[in-house]
Each structure stands twice: as structure tokens, then as C-alpha cells.
């Protein structure tokens, strides 16, 4: 049986994940919420837009697979509870509710947060050159760094700082969001075997005209989301974690820390200045081609390639690669920022507070890209 998105038929009893088979207008948590549309899915969960009738407010709910539910309850919920105690103005999703829901394959843990729109990765892919102007990149990186500052202050490593986890926010009140939902296509589903399969339909962001309006970009409401790979206080690389080849995660005594987020932040900058097919290719500017450490090569070979590619004192190779994508006045500062995030030794990388004070991000409201 073939499904267009997550495989709803694979049960944990046969080694499958056990996804929740939801339907539009289905009620959750003893009729407290109603499913309005599907927002997306991943290897451990699916995410849905839900509506609470008594106060006419929208939320998103991440419904974990049966296989991932206990981990979500024990680990991710605890981290979200810590985040809830942080400054509410930080660009981070906030825990609103959690509950268990019975499904076809068993019990699923559910986490309710504020809904989000599409990602900045979607925005990049909409561009013909698949890269964005410098002032847009600065806004994205600044928002991610601001979120990381809050997380790191609480001893939390995000663990997945990438383009697919930086989202535009969206309204939650019905008077703002409902007209937009009604203007878009109705959710669609298809019957496959015993299951109604629903097609993902992210909420579109309403920001228009940004290419020529620096002031609009400087006010973009961007959130760093997805704490599914986050860790707090004690840190250990996940076997399936994507740390964009951060050297400490590849060493014989593999480790990770909040400074691993900084490596990922540096890779995030590069992703937006270069056309790349996938996130691991963001480091190719350091060697002029796709380096061995993004391949399936053994770990010692990948580590050797990283050390050969990254000279901790020289930014000339980065500046050379950036010169074709940025205005000449932006090249040196951008190259320095990238280099300072990509130090092989995590202790020599910028701290998150230093990224926010860095000269390149301090120019976030000064555009020299030629668009303005």
C-alpha cells in the first residue's frame, strides 16, 4: 500500500512508527479541539491546525507517532515547559496544552502550540536563484540567534538550527486567521485502504512586496521552531541527528553542546547565499566543490576533510565565494561571521550573545544589496 505522505498503515507491532490517522473536523481531547487542516508531517509526528470553539482561537497540534510518544512526553514536553518560563517576547513556540489521544495504532502524545506559517526555506526555494538578499538573510539569522539566546540561557541546545525550522508566525485569533483560511483551497483527502489520507496544506504567510521594502523585512515575525531534537543540561549526539557535520559530533568521542547550534547557525548563513540542493551542501564554498565530509565517507575521512577545508585564521576562500553573491561592502563582515561560527573547536566559536553583537548582524537594518 502506497501513501502520498506519511505511511498510515505501518504499525508499531510490525516495526513501523504508528502515525495518527486523523480526519478533517475530527474532535480531539474530549471535544476540546477540532482539526481544521493538516500543516505537515515528519519522521516522528504529523502537525495539524486545530480550533478551540469556546474562545474561537486557533492552535497547532503535533501528534506524535506511537513509537515516538513516550520520548516526546519525557523529553520534549519538559523542554517546552522550560521555554514557557523564558521571556515571552522571544521568537519561540509556546506550549499551550498537552494530552494523549487514542488512535488506530495505539495512544499518541499530543503537544499544542501557537500555529506557524511557512518556512524561510520555502521562501528561498521560491527565488529563481534560490538565494536571498543580504538584509533578508540578516533578519533570518538575527531571529534564530535571538531564539537561541533564550534557549542557551536555560541550558537548552536546539539541535536542529536549519532553514526548515525557521517559520513565519501567523495570527491565532479567528477574526484574523479565518478570512485567510476561507480564501484558500479547502483541505483535500483521499481514501487509501482503511485510511483517509489528508494532504498537507501549510498556512501561507501574508507578507508581500518584501523584495523592495527593507523596512518590511526588518519587522518580519520569524520563529525558531521544532524542539524535537533539543537537549537540556546533558548533551549527547542523537544517532540520527543532522548536525551539518559539526566536527565534535564526528569525533571518536562524539559530543554536542549549545555551541553545536552556532555551527549550524553559520551553515544557515551559507545556505542563503548559495544555491544548494540540500542542507549538507552548505559548506561546499570552503573547498570549491562538495567536500568529502558531506558524503557517506567514513568519519575519519570526513573529519580530515573538515580540518583541511577550514583554516581558523583565513577568510579569503569564503570572501572569494561570497563575492559573487553579495555587494562588495558586505563580503568581509559576512565572511568573518561565517568563519567565527565555523571554528573547529566549539570553545572558539562565537557565543550566541556574541553573534547578536557581531558587526555583520548589527548592520541588519542597513541594506546595500541593490534592492532598496
C-alpha positions as CSV (number, residue, x, y, z in Angstrom):
1,X,0.0,0.0,0.0
2,X,1.5,3.4,-1.0
3,X,0.7,6.7,0.7
4,X,1.5,10.1,-0.7
5,X,2.8,11.4,2.7
6,X,3.3,9.5,5.9
7,X,2.6,5.7,5.8
8,X,-0.5,5.4,7.9
9,X,-0.7,1.7,7.7
10,X,2.7,0.9,9.4
11,X,2.0,-0.3,12.9
12,X,4.5,-0.4,15.8
13,X,3.7,-4.0,16.2
14,X,5.4,-4.7,12.9
15,X,8.3,-2.2,13.5
16,X,6.5,0.8,12.0
17,X,6.2,4.3,13.6
18,X,2.4,4.2,14.0
19,X,1.2,7.6,12.7
20,X,-2.1,9.1,13.9
21,X,-4.7,8.7,11.1
22,X,-6.6,12.0,11.5
23,X,-9.5,13.4,9.5
24,X,-10.7,16.9,8.9
25,X,-13.2,18.1,11.6
26,X,-12.2,15.3,13.9
27,X,-12.5,16.2,17.6
28,X,-9.6,15.8,19.9
29,X,-9.1,15.8,23.7
30,X,-12.7,15.2,24.6
31,X,-14.1,17.6,22.0
32,X,-11.9,20.5,23.2
33,X,-10.3,20.9,19.8
34,X,-11.4,20.4,16.2
35,X,-9.0,19.6,13.3
36,X,-9.2,22.2,10.6
37,X,-6.4,21.2,8.2
38,X,-3.1,19.4,8.0
39,X,0.0,21.5,8.2
40,X,2.7,18.9,7.6
41,X,4.5,15.8,8.8
42,X,7.9,14.5,9.7
43,X,9.5,11.2,10.7
44,X,8.1,11.3,14.2
45,X,4.9,13.2,14.0
46,X,2.2,15.0,12.0
47,X,1.1,18.6,12.6
48,X,-2.4,19.9,12.3
49,X,-4.2,23.2,12.6
50,X,-6.9,23.0,15.3
51,X,-9.6,25.3,16.5
52,X,-10.9,25.7,20.1
53,X,-14.6,26.7,20.0
54,X,-15.2,28.3,23.4
55,X,-12.8,31.2,22.8
56,X,-12.6,31.0,19.0
57,X,-8.8,30.6,18.8
58,X,-6.6,28.5,16.5
59,X,-3.6,26.4,17.5
60,X,-1.3,23.8,16.0
61,X,-1.1,20.3,17.5
62,X,1.9,18.0,16.9
63,X,0.6,14.4,17.1
64,X,3.5,12.0,17.7
65,X,3.7,8.5,16.3
66,X,3.1,5.8,18.8
67,X,6.8,4.9,18.7
68,X,7.9,8.5,19.5
69,X,5.2,9.4,22.0
70,X,6.9,8.4,25.2
71,X,10.1,10.3,24.3
72,X,8.1,13.4,23.4
73,X,6.4,13.2,26.8
74,X,9.5,12.7,28.8
75,X,11.9,14.9,26.9
76,X,10.3,17.5,24.6
77,X,7.5,18.4,26.9
78,X,10.0,19.1,29.7
79,X,12.0,21.4,27.4
80,X,8.8,23.2,26.3
81,X,7.9,23.7,29.9
82,X,11.3,25.3,30.5
83,X,10.8,27.5,27.4
84,X,7.4,28.7,28.7
85,X,9.3,30.3,31.7
86,X,11.5,32.3,29.4
87,X,10.8,35.8,28.1
88,X,7.5,35.6,26.2
89,X,8.9,38.0,23.6
90,X,11.5,35.5,22.4
91,X,10.7,34.1,18.9
92,X,10.0,30.6,20.1
93,X,6.8,28.5,20.0
94,X,5.0,28.3,23.3
95,X,3.4,25.3,25.0
96,X,-0.3,25.7,25.2
97,X,-1.5,22.2,26.1
98,X,-0.6,18.5,26.0
99,X,-2.7,15.4,26.1
100,X,-2.9,11.8,25.0
101,X,-5.2,10.7,22.1
102,X,-6.2,7.2,21.2
103,X,-5.7,6.3,17.5
104,X,-5.8,3.3,15.1
105,X,-2.4,2.1,16.2
106,X,-2.5,3.0,19.9
107,X,-2.0,6.0,22.1
108,X,-0.4,9.2,20.8
109,X,1.1,12.1,22.8
110,X,0.0,15.5,21.5
111,X,1.6,18.9,22.1
112,X,-0.3,22.1,21.4
113,X,1.5,25.3,20.5
114,X,0.8,28.5,18.6
115,X,0.3,27.9,14.8
116,X,3.0,28.9,12.4
117,X,3.0,29.7,8.7
118,X,5.6,28.5,6.1
119,X,9.4,28.4,6.5
120,X,12.1,30.6,5.2
121,X,13.4,27.6,3.3
122,X,10.1,27.7,1.3
123,X,10.8,31.4,0.7
124,X,14.3,30.7,-0.6
125,X,13.1,28.0,-3.0
126,X,10.6,30.4,-4.5
127,X,13.5,32.6,-5.7
128,X,14.9,31.9,-9.1
129,X,18.5,31.8,-7.9
130,X,17.5,30.0,-4.7
131,X,19.2,32.6,-2.5
132,X,18.0,35.7,-0.7
133,X,19.2,39.3,-0.4
134,X,21.6,40.0,2.4
135,X,19.2,42.1,4.5
136,X,16.8,39.1,4.4
137,X,19.5,36.7,5.5
138,X,20.4,39.0,8.3
139,X,16.8,39.1,9.6
140,X,16.6,35.3,9.5
141,X,19.9,34.8,11.3
142,X,19.1,37.5,13.8
143,X,15.7,35.9,14.7
144,X,17.3,32.5,15.0
145,X,20.1,33.8,17.2
146,X,17.6,35.7,19.4
147,X,15.7,32.5,20.0
148,X,19.0,30.6,20.7
149,X,20.0,33.3,23.3
150,X,16.9,32.4,25.3
151,X,17.4,28.6,24.9
152,X,21.1,28.7,25.8
153,X,20.3,30.9,28.9
154,X,18.2,27.9,30.1
155,X,20.9,25.4,29.3
156,X,19.0,24.1,26.2
157,X,20.6,23.1,22.9
158,X,18.2,23.4,20.0
159,X,20.0,20.7,17.9
160,X,18.3,21.4,14.6
161,X,19.0,25.0,13.6
162,X,18.2,24.9,9.9
163,X,16.1,26.6,7.2
164,X,13.2,24.2,7.6
165,X,12.8,25.2,11.3
166,X,12.6,29.0,10.9
167,X,8.9,29.9,10.4
168,X,6.8,32.9,9.7
169,X,4.3,33.4,12.5
170,X,0.6,33.6,11.8
171,X,-2.4,35.0,13.7
172,X,-4.2,32.8,16.2
173,X,-7.4,34.8,16.7
174,X,-10.3,33.8,14.4
175,X,-11.1,37.3,13.2
176,X,-7.6,37.5,11.7
177,X,-6.9,33.9,10.5
178,X,-10.3,32.7,9.4
179,X,-10.7,35.0,6.4
180,X,-7.3,33.8,5.1
181,X,-8.3,30.2,5.6
182,X,-11.6,30.7,3.8
183,X,-9.7,32.4,0.9
184,X,-7.5,29.3,0.4
185,X,-8.4,25.9,-1.1
186,X,-10.5,23.5,1.0
187,X,-8.4,20.7,2.6
188,X,-8.3,17.6,0.4
189,X,-8.2,13.9,1.4
190,X,-8.1,10.6,-0.5
191,X,-9.3,7.1,0.7
192,X,-6.5,4.6,0.7
193,X,-7.4,1.2,2.1
194,X,-8.9,1.8,5.6
195,X,-7.4,5.3,5.9
196,X,-8.4,8.8,4.8
197,X,-5.1,10.4,3.8
198,X,-5.1,14.2,4.1
199,X,-2.8,16.4,2.1
200,X,-0.5,18.9,3.9
201,X,-1.5,22.5,3.5
202,X,0.7,25.0,5.3
203,X,-0.8,28.4,6.1
204,X,0.5,30.9,3.7
205,X,2.2,34.0,5.1
206,X,0.7,37.3,4.1
207,X,3.9,39.3,3.6
208,X,4.1,40.8,0.2
209,X,6.3,43.3,-1.5
210,X,9.3,42.5,0.6
211,X,11.8,42.4,-2.2
212,X,11.8,46.2,-2.4
213,X,11.0,47.1,1.2
214,X,13.8,46.8,3.7
215,X,11.6,48.1,6.5
216,X,9.1,45.3,5.9
217,X,11.8,42.7,6.3
218,X,13.2,44.2,9.5
219,X,9.8,43.6,11.1
220,X,9.3,40.0,9.9
221,X,7.8,37.9,12.7
222,X,10.1,34.8,12.4
223,X,10.2,31.9,14.9
224,X,12.7,29.2,15.6
225,X,10.5,26.1,16.0
226,X,10.8,22.3,16.4
227,X,12.3,21.3,19.7
228,X,12.1,17.6,18.9
229,X,15.9,17.3,18.8
230,X,16.6,19.7,21.7
231,X,18.5,18.6,24.8
232,X,18.9,20.3,28.2
233,X,21.7,20.2,30.8
234,X,23.3,17.0,29.5
235,X,24.1,16.6,25.8
236,X,24.8,13.6,23.6
237,X,24.5,13.5,19.8
238,X,21.5,11.6,18.5
239,X,22.4,8.7,16.2
240,X,20.1,10.0,13.5
241,X,20.7,13.7,14.3
242,X,21.7,16.1,11.5
243,X,24.3,18.4,12.9
244,X,25.6,19.5,9.5
245,X,28.9,17.7,10.1
246,X,29.8,19.7,13.2
247,X,33.3,18.3,13.9
248,X,32.6,17.5,17.6
249,X,29.7,15.2,16.6
250,X,32.0,13.2,14.3
251,X,35.0,12.7,16.6
252,X,35.7,9.3,18.2
253,X,34.3,10.6,21.5
254,X,31.4,12.3,19.8
255,X,29.8,15.2,21.8
256,X,27.5,18.2,21.3
257,X,26.6,21.3,23.2
258,X,24.8,24.6,22.7
259,X,27.9,25.6,20.7
260,X,26.9,23.0,18.1
261,X,23.9,25.3,17.4
262,X,26.4,28.0,16.5
263,X,28.0,25.8,13.9
264,X,24.5,25.2,12.5
265,X,23.8,28.9,12.5
266,X,26.9,29.5,10.4
267,X,25.7,26.9,7.9
268,X,22.3,28.6,7.9
269,X,24.0,31.8,6.6
270,X,25.8,30.0,3.8
271,X,22.6,28.3,2.7
272,X,21.0,31.6,1.9
273,X,24.0,32.9,-0.1
274,X,24.5,29.9,-2.3
275,X,22.2,27.7,-4.4
276,X,22.2,24.3,-2.7
277,X,20.2,21.1,-3.2
278,X,20.2,20.1,0.4
279,X,21.4,21.5,3.7
280,X,24.7,19.4,3.9
281,X,25.9,21.1,0.8
282,X,26.0,24.5,2.5
283,X,29.8,24.0,3.3
284,X,30.9,23.5,-0.3
285,X,32.2,27.1,-0.5
286,X,35.0,26.1,1.7
287,X,36.5,23.7,-0.8
288,X,35.1,24.9,-4.1
289,X,33.2,21.7,-4.5
290,X,31.1,19.3,-2.4
291,X,33.7,18.2,0.2
292,X,34.0,14.5,1.3
293,X,32.5,15.2,4.8
294,X,29.0,15.7,3.3
295,X,29.2,12.2,1.7
296,X,28.8,8.7,3.1
297,X,32.5,8.6,3.7
298,X,33.8,7.1,7.0
299,X,34.0,9.5,9.9
300,X,37.9,9.9,10.0
301,X,37.8,10.9,6.3
302,X,35.1,13.5,6.9
303,X,36.9,14.9,9.9
304,X,40.1,15.2,7.9
305,X,38.2,17.0,5.1
306,X,36.8,19.5,7.6
307,X,40.2,20.3,9.0
308,X,41.6,20.6,5.5
309,X,38.8,22.9,4.4
310,X,38.6,25.2,7.4
311,X,41.6,27.5,8.2
312,X,40.7,29.1,11.5
313,X,42.7,32.2,10.6
314,X,41.9,32.8,7.0
315,X,38.6,34.0,5.5
316,X,39.9,34.6,1.9
317,X,38.3,31.5,0.5
318,X,34.9,32.4,2.0
319,X,35.3,36.0,0.8
320,X,36.1,34.8,-2.7
321,X,33.0,32.6,-2.8
322,X,30.8,35.4,-1.3
323,X,31.9,38.0,-3.8
324,X,29.7,36.7,-6.5
325,X,26.6,36.8,-4.2
326,X,27.0,39.9,-2.1
327,X,27.7,43.6,-2.5
328,X,31.4,44.2,-2.0
329,X,30.7,46.2,1.2
330,X,29.1,43.2,2.8
331,X,31.6,40.5,1.9
332,X,34.2,40.9,4.7
333,X,31.8,41.2,7.5
334,X,29.7,38.2,6.3
335,X,32.8,36.1,5.8
336,X,34.0,36.9,9.3
337,X,30.7,36.0,10.8
338,X,30.6,32.6,9.0
339,X,34.2,31.8,9.9
340,X,33.6,32.7,13.6
341,X,30.6,30.3,13.7
342,X,32.5,27.5,12.0
343,X,35.5,27.2,14.2
344,X,36.5,23.5,14.5
345,X,37.0,23.9,18.3
346,X,33.5,24.7,19.7
347,X,35.0,26.8,22.5
348,X,36.5,29.2,19.9
349,X,33.2,29.8,18.1
350,X,31.1,32.8,18.8
351,X,28.7,32.5,21.8
352,X,25.1,33.3,20.9
353,X,25.4,36.7,22.7
354,X,28.4,37.5,20.5
355,X,26.5,36.6,17.3
356,X,23.9,39.2,18.2
357,X,26.6,41.8,18.8
358,X,28.6,40.9,15.7
359,X,29.2,43.7,13.2
360,X,27.6,41.8,10.4
361,X,24.3,41.4,12.3
362,X,24.5,44.9,13.6
363,X,24.0,46.0,10.0
364,X,20.7,44.2,9.7
365,X,18.9,47.4,9.1
366,X,21.4,48.7,6.5
367,X,20.8,47.3,3.1
368,X,23.4,47.5,0.4
369,X,22.1,44.7,-1.8
370,X,20.8,47.0,-4.6
371,X,17.2,46.0,-4.0
372,X,16.4,49.1,-2.0
